[in-house]
Amino acid sequence: MFLKRVALKREEINDQRRYPFHIPAIRTFSELDLKKNVTFFVGENGSGKSTLLEAIADQCGFNTAGGGRNNTYELHASDSALGPYLRLSWMPKVTNGFFLRAESFYQFATHLDEMAQEDMQTYGSYGGKSLHDQSHGESFLSLFANRFQQKAIYLLDEPEAALSPQRQLALLKIMHDLEQQGSCQFIIATHSPILLGYPGADILSFDQGEIQLIEYEMTDHYQITHYFLQHRERMLEQLFSEEDEE
Ligand SMILES: Nc1ncnc2c1ncn2[C@@H]1O[C@H](COP(=O)(O)OP(=O)(O)OP(=O)(O)O)[C@@H](O)[C@H]1O
């Protein structure tokens, strides 16, 4: 692994009440030691996972709209408000990698098409054809299977967004193969109980107003999915009757 620590330069913040410093998990954040090749960010919607991941991408020199260091294209409102306040510690430093942002993947695909007009080799790292000519899930998998290499750091924001359960397993296999072959680091914000099951990963929860380690089986993602699959009818009955009472 390469990125060892992420620290917040709190002394440089002028107004702690504004975004992103007012987010509870960011307000209490000082530093984070990364100890595993695979780290997951979990937490409720709006708990600050994407904000921190995007800020790390920013400080890695990746395009915060999604992509690597060489992908320069503009996307409205994709600047990282937190990035300039982070200090990253590396051992050793890598510059290879990619920031996957599910919500702006369409624009990334368009950017690749523009690059390919000048150099058809561009598609070589993405399955040999335009990402627009593949389904959403297929294009994600093409990226993971072809673009991901050794000695790199991959920052993935909800990669499961387009992936079927079977393809989520395929992503786990790709990650495992890369990890086995040598050195590759992943930091992944996810809501997927399948991805979170990756063996030996650290899972960091953004709930309860701070970023802290959590066991897989203690995550809402595991517990709610597990209970739902085991007691679907009872759970839905309870859920719908609660709605009736409101
Ligand atoms: N550019 C912005 N300006 C102001 N507030 C923002 C901005 N971007 C995000 N926020 C707010 O910051 C909070 C954290 O957002 P963030 O996208 O980091 O959450 P998240 O944990 O990734 O959520 P999700 O699981 O829904 O993707 C949210 O309340 C969001 O509304």
PDBQT file of the ligand as one rigid body, heavy atoms in Angstrom, charges set to zero:
ROOT
HETATM    1  N1  LIG A 301     -20.843  21.346  -2.800  1.00  0.00    +0.000 N 
HETATM    2  C1  LIG A 301     -21.522  21.237  -1.655  1.00  0.00    +0.000 A 
HETATM    3  N2  LIG A 301     -21.929  22.346  -1.000  1.00  0.00    +0.000 NA
HETATM    4  C2  LIG A 301     -22.606  22.276   0.159  1.00  0.00    +0.000 A 
HETATM    5  N3  LIG A 301     -22.945  21.098   0.763  1.00  0.00    +0.000 NA
HETATM    6  C3  LIG A 301     -22.580  19.968   0.147  1.00  0.00    +0.000 A 
HETATM    7  C4  LIG A 301     -21.846  19.976  -1.087  1.00  0.00    +0.000 A 
HETATM    8  N4  LIG A 301     -21.613  18.680  -1.454  1.00  0.00    +0.000 NA
HETATM    9  C5  LIG A 301     -22.170  17.918  -0.498  1.00  0.00    +0.000 A 
HETATM   10  N5  LIG A 301     -22.751  18.681   0.460  1.00  0.00    +0.000 N 
HETATM   11  C6  LIG A 301     -23.406  18.201   1.687  1.00  0.00    +0.000 C 
HETATM   12  O1  LIG A 301     -22.413  17.582   2.505  1.00  0.00    +0.000 OA
HETATM   13  C7  LIG A 301     -22.958  16.435   3.139  1.00  0.00    +0.000 C 
HETATM   14  C8  LIG A 301     -22.068  15.222   2.826  1.00  0.00    +0.000 C 
HETATM   15  O2  LIG A 301     -22.203  14.901   1.445  1.00  0.00    +0.000 OA
HETATM   16  P1  LIG A 301     -21.455  13.658   0.809  1.00  0.00    +0.000 P 
HETATM   17  O3  LIG A 301     -21.766  13.679  -0.649  1.00  0.00    +0.000 OA
HETATM   18  O4  LIG A 301     -20.025  13.688   1.215  1.00  0.00    +0.000 OA
HETATM   19  O5  LIG A 301     -22.185  12.463   1.546  1.00  0.00    +0.000 OA
HETATM   20  P2  LIG A 301     -22.037  10.879   1.312  1.00  0.00    +0.000 P 
HETATM   21  O6  LIG A 301     -21.758  10.277   2.648  1.00  0.00    +0.000 OA
HETATM   22  O7  LIG A 301     -21.097  10.591   0.218  1.00  0.00    +0.000 OA
HETATM   23  O8  LIG A 301     -23.536  10.521   0.889  1.00  0.00    +0.000 OA
HETATM   24  P3  LIG A 301     -24.133   9.405  -0.138  1.00  0.00    +0.000 P 
HETATM   25  O9  LIG A 301     -24.029   8.092   0.567  1.00  0.00    +0.000 OA
HETATM   26  O10 LIG A 301     -25.547   9.849  -0.294  1.00  0.00    +0.000 OA
HETATM   27  O11 LIG A 301     -23.340   9.480  -1.406  1.00  0.00    +0.000 OA
HETATM   28  C9  LIG A 301     -24.395  16.300   2.664  1.00  0.00    +0.000 C 
HETATM   29  O12 LIG A 301     -25.240  16.837   3.637  1.00  0.00    +0.000 OA
HETATM   30  C10 LIG A 301     -24.427  17.135   1.392  1.00  0.00    +0.000 C 
HETATM   31  O13 LIG A 301     -25.683  17.687   1.195  1.00  0.00    +0.000 OA
ENDROOT
TORSDOF 0
